[in-house]
């Protein structure tokens, strides 16, 4: 009887493990489509990384003294067209702020008193990411 009870207990444990494994496999199966889509998007993003980095470097190097409208024009027209003429793949709608910082850094900057407009965030990026002191026109004194 003891041997029978031990075998039944062992069978119940094995059945429980099989059920857990089945649930895990089914939950992973649901994520398969998302993983495949993310992998294809990652390949596309990886190809465009060269142009995106060139565009980001041009932003840091040349856009400091200008207002937000002229910065947008430089990024979306001048720099983008130059990169395309050179045959480098680049993202059409690359947001510089998303390229350089994530939401946690933006939250920290906001807690420290940085306004949440794009110009202020771009100025903060230039201050943080520049190897030298950036040249900025800042009539409101926010860059200080």
C-alpha positions, 0 to 999 in steps of 0.5 A: 500500500505504501508503495502504491501511495508513493507511486500515486503521489509521484504520478500527481507531481509529474502531472502537475509539472506537465500541466505547468509546462503546457501552460508555459509553452502555450503562453510562449506560443502567444508571444511568438507573433510579437517576437517575430514582428519585433525581430523584423523591426529590429533588422530594419532599425539596425540597417537605419542606425548608420543614418540615424547616428549621423543625423543625431551627431549633426544635431548635437554639433550644429543645432545648438544656436537655433530655435526649435523651428529652424532645428526641425528644418535642419534635421528633417530637410537639410541633414536628412536630404544630405544623408539620403544623397549619400546613400545611407539608410535613415529613419524618416521620422526619427525623434532626436529626443527619443534617440538620446534619452529614455523616459526615466531620464526625462522624468528625472529632468522634469523633477529637477525643474526642466520644462517639458517642451521639446526645445528645453529637452533638446537643450538638455540633451546638448548639455549632457551629450556634448564633449565641450560646452555647447553654444546655445542662444537661451533668452529665457535662461533655462539652459542655466 
